[in-house]
């Protein structure tokens, strides 16, 4: 079932969900980050129907998150590789995984992100690129820009 379109909203979260909000999409991106590239690999990993997987892969390619590349002509077979735009979703995927390990699975999970140099398990946090400080609700605040929805302009301080 298709949700209403967020296309008209002036919100980066809503517009991002328009491209990757369908639940299989982020799982395909996750698997691509884990090195999976082929249709059968995605299908086996996810247990998704071939029709649904074809649709999702087509949409992710159209959104510029994956690139389809032919690796065999007879029979024709393609692989799906992350684009730079798709790789930029890694912090989002890692943040969801970290939240899930903390609040949902209680540290369970089959794949972990490790520091390549030390082998230590990574503990991802959102960091402000300008200051290097971890982003949290105590040290950072939201402000409403002039284009924000009126209800948010009433609730939040303005920039």
C-alpha positions, 0 to 999 in steps of 0.5 A, a space after each residue: 500500500 502506497 502512502 501519501 506523497 511527501 513530495 510537496 513538503 519542505 522537509 529533508 526527512 519527508 523528502 528522504 523518506 519519499 526515496 528510501 522510506 519503503 522498508 525494503 529499500 533501507 534493507 537493500 542499502 544495508 545489504 549493499 553496504 555489507 557487500 552484496 551486489 547480485 539479485 540472488 544475494 539480496 533475495 536470499 538475504 532478505 527473503 523478499 519476493 522477486 517482483 518486490 525486489 525487482 521493483 525496489 532495485 529499479 526505484 533505488 537505481 532511479 533515485 541514484 542510490 544504486 547503479 546497475 552494471 551488467 556482469 554477464 551477457 548469456 544469460 543477461 545478469 546485472 549487479 547493483 552497486 552503491 553510488 556515492 549518493 547511496 554510500 552517503 546513507 551509511 551513517 543513517 543505516 548505522 544510526 538505525 542499527 545502533 538504536 535497534 541494538 540498544 532499544 530493540 534487540 538488546 545488543 543482538 545482531 549478525 553483523 557489526 561495524 568494526 574499526 579496520 585499524 583496531 578491530 574494535 566494535 564501532 559505537 556510532 554517534 552523530 557528530 557535528 562536522 564543524 566542532 567534532 562534538 556529539 549531537 544531543 538535545 542538551 548541547 544543540 537546539 532546533 530553530 525554525 527557519 522562515 519556511 518552516 510550517 507555522 506550527 513549528 514557527 510558533 513552537 521553536 525559536 527562530 534563527 
